[in-house]
Amino acid sequence: MKDSPRIVFWGTPGIAARFARHLVEDAKEKFRVTACVTQAEKIVQRQGRAVVRSPVHELALEKQIPVFTPRSLKKESESLLSELQKIGFDIFVVLAYGKILPQNIIDAPRYHSVNFHASLLPLLRGASPIEHSLLHGFTETGWTLQRIVQELDAGDILSQTRIAIDAAETTGTLYEKLTADLLTHGVRMIESAIEGKEVPRAQDESKATFCGKISTQDGRIDFTKCATDVRNRYRAFTPRPGVFTYFKEKKIKLDFNLNKLPLPAPDKMNPGEILREGKDTVYVVCGDTQMLKISALTPEGKRTLTPLEFLNGYRVETGDEFV
């Protein structure tokens, strides 16, 4: 056990905490997680002031693993490294930490610093690869384990996994598939990096694409786009932040039935127009004269409505418009 490689785990959100738990509980014969580094606590107003710790922070406290929460890596890197060296490490493993590591930290471990990124690099470098794989209609994604360099997600590729993206996949379901894939293959990928079984492969810069952080406004629907584009935007931003439009000057969140493929719209219907079919069925027309079926609607500040409740409550008729 004492000769097992020592990992300092860097991560912040839930997916990082789940993998860290896997390393601590299920891979303890292979590695020792000697410390965690995560983003600092946040103060929120919830009937008073409350401190919110990251999921990785909570896991470290539960498992009695030393945890560090530097607010500025640039300013605190030397002191942080000093503390980590007292604890001991052989490799830094990063998963959704959320900050760029300074060069002195990157260079510190003898087995390098490595990062798990949720795309098939060089595609979708950046903060939101899961959402953007759906937004762009990819049929495949996976995990890349790469060596960390100063340039964002540009390091040499050590290993990759691949998983299929289903036509009705959303970020919520794809997140779970990627988590399961990581829990299945992640330990082997780290072992391979330590043992040098894979020859590092430089990324093809000519094929690199990028994706930024997601904002609420990214969920606004433009119905002049084709039905596939609207559908992909819904897939990408479900469950968060959701997609929305406006009806009679009021913001309204939409959910679409992904099990129903787009249908041709009647002649002379324009993008954004609503087709009411029977008592409880609502379609919206897109820019390619294809329609998408709506499964639920949530007016701002109100509860979610069924199509029947929306049609009756707002007295909707065919030809009314989402703007």
N, C-alpha and C positions, 0 to 999 in steps of 0.2 A: 504493500500500500504506500510505503514512504517514498518509493521511486516513481509513483504515478505522476504524470505531468500535472503541473499546477496551473490552474486557469484563473485569471481575473476576468470576470464577466461584466461587460458593459452593455446596459440596456435599460429601457424605461417602461414601455407599455405592456399590456397583457400578454401578447404573443411572446415577448422576451421573457416574461416571468414564467410562462409555461415551459419554455425550453430550458431556462435555468433550473427549474424544479426537476426537469427530466435529467439534467446533468448531475444534480445533487443526489437524487433518489435512485435513479435507474442506471446511471453510468459511474457510480461511485467506485467501482472496481477498476475503472479505466482512467479517471481523472479525479483531481481534488480541486474544487472551487474554493479558493482561499480568500477571495474578496469579491465584492460587487461594486460597481460604480454606476450611478444613476442620476437622473436630473433631480435638482433640489426640490424640497417640499414647496407647495403653493398654499397661500393663505386665501381662503374663500369665505364669503359671507353666507352662512347658513344658520339663521336664527342666532347670530353671533359669529365670532371669528372661529374658523376651523382650519386645522392643518391637514392638507391632503398629501399623502405620500404616493409615490409611483408604485405600481404593482411589483416591480423588481425590489424596491425598497422594502415593501411589506414582506416579501418572500425572504429577503436577507435577514430581517428581524426574526421571522418565524424560525429560520434554520440556524440562527445565531452565527451568521456569517458577517464579518466586518463589512460595513457599507460606507461608501463615501459619496458625497453629494456636492461636488464643486460647482459654484455658480459661474466661475470664469476659468475655463481650462487654461487659457493663455496666461493668466496671472498666477494660477495656482499649480501649474504643472510640476514645477520642481518640488514643492512641498508634498504634493500628492504622490509623486514617484518615490520620494523618500519614505513615506509611510508604507507604500506598497512593497518596496524592497525589504522592509523590515518583516513583512508578512511572508513574502516569497512568491515568485511567479515564474512560469516558463513560456506562457503564451497569453496574449490578450484576445478574447473572443468578443466581438461586437455584434449586437443585433438590435437595430432600431434604438440606438442610444439618443440620437437627436442632436449631437454636436460634432464638429470637426475636431479630430485629435491633432494636437501639435506634433511636430516632427520628433521631438525628444521622447514623447510617449510612444509614438509609432515604433521607434527604433529600439525601445528598451528590452523587449522579451527576446530570448535566444531563439525561440521558434516563430518569431515574427508576430505581427498583429494582423488578425484576419477578421473579415466582416461577412456576415450573411446578408444578402440582398435579395428581395423577393421579385426578381425578374431574371430573364436570360440575358445578362449583360453581353454586349454593350447596349442593349435595348433598355430604355426606361431607367436611366440613371436619375436619382433624385428621391424626393420625399414621398411620393404616392404611386409606386409602381403597380400595386394591386388594382387600384381604381382605374389607372390609365390603361392597363391591359384590357379592361372591359370597354372603356370609352373608345378605344381604337379597334375594337372588334377582334382581338387576338383569339386564336383557337388553342393556344398553348402558352404556358408560362412555367415557372419553376423557381428553384433557389440557385443562386450563385454564391460560392464561397470564394472570396478574393483576398489577395494581400492588400492591405490598406496603404494608400499613398495620399499625399496632400490634396490632389485633385479629386473631386467628389466621384466616388464609385468608379474610378478609372484604373484601379490596380489590376495586376495580372490575375487571371482566372485559375483557381486551383481545382475546382470541381463544380459540376452542375447536376441538378435533377430536373426532370421534366414532368409536367402533369397537363392533362387535357382540360380545356375550359369548355363547359357545356353551353349550349345555345341559350338556356334560361338561367345561367349563372348570374349571381349578384355578388357585390363585394362581400356581403355577409357570408354566403356559402363558399366563395372562393377563399376567403380568409381561413375558414375551418379546414378546407382541403389542404391549403398550404401549411397550416399548423400540423396536421396529421402527417404530411410528407416530411416536414422538418423533424418531428419526433421519431420518424422511422429511419431517416437517413443522416440526420445532422451529426450524430456521434461518429459515424463512420467517416464523414467528411472531415471532421476535426482530426481524427486519428491519421487519416491519409496525409493531411497537411503537416502534421508533426513528424511522421515517418518519411516524408518526402517521396511518397509513392507516385504522385502525379507531378508531371513537369509543368511548372507555371506557364500559362499561355497568355501572351499579350493580347489586349483587346484591339479589335479593328476600329480605329477611331472614325473611319469613314461611315461606319454603320451605327455610331452612337446616337441615341435620342435621349431626351430629357423630359422630366415632369416635375412640377413644383408642388407646393402645398395646396390642399383643397380648401376652398372657401365656400360659404353659404351661397354666394352668387353664382358659383359654378353650376348649381342645380337649376338655374333658370332655363326653361325650355324655349327653343325657337322652332315653332311649328312650320316655318318655311323650309327647314331641313327635311331630308328624306326620313321615312319611318324607321329605317335601320339606325340612323344617327340618333333619333329621339329615343329609341328603344335602348341603345347602348348607353346613352347618358343616364337613363333610369337605372340600368343595371350597375353602372359604375358608382352611382351616388345613393344606392340603397344598401343598408338602412340609413346611412348618414352621408351628407346632410339632407338628403331627399331632393326631389325635383319639384318645381313649382311653376305656376303661371298665374295669370290674373283673370278673374271672371267678374264682370260688372264692377271693375276697379278694386276688387278685393283679392288679396293674395290667397292662393289655394294650392295646397300640396296634392299631387296626383300619384296614384299607384296604377300600374298597368298589369294586365294579365299576360305574363310572359309565355304561357302555354298556348296562347292564341297568336298565330302568325298574322302579319298585316294583311288587310283585305282591300280590294279596290274600292274607292269611294264612288258614290253616284256622280254622274256628270254635273259639271258646273259648281261643285263644292270647292271652297277655297281653304288654304291652310289655316288651321285653328278653329274651323267651324265644327260644331257638334252635330252628330247624327244620333237622334233618339230613335231607338228601335224597340217597340213594344213598351211595356210598363217599367222595365228595370234594366235596360241595356243602353250603355253610352259608348259611342265611338268619337274619336277626334281625328280630323283630317290632317295629314302631313304634306310637305311640299312636293312629294312625288305622286300625289293623288292616291296614296295608300292610307288606310285608317288603322289606328291602334285602339284596342278595347280597354276601357278604363275599369279597374276593379274596385277602387275606393278613392274618396276625395276628402281632404281635411282643410276646411277653411281656417284661416289664421285665427288662433285663440279659441278654437272650438274643437269639439270631438270629431273623430273620423266618421264620415257618412258612407253608407252604401250607395250605389248608383240610384236605387229607387228613392232613397231619402233625399238625395241631391236633386233629382228630377222633380220631385213633388215639392220639396221645400223651397227651391229657387225658381219654380215654374219654368223649367227649361224646355225649349222647343228646338227642333231641328233648324239649323241656321244660326242659332246663338253662337257666340265666339269666345274662345280663350284668347287673350291678348298677350 
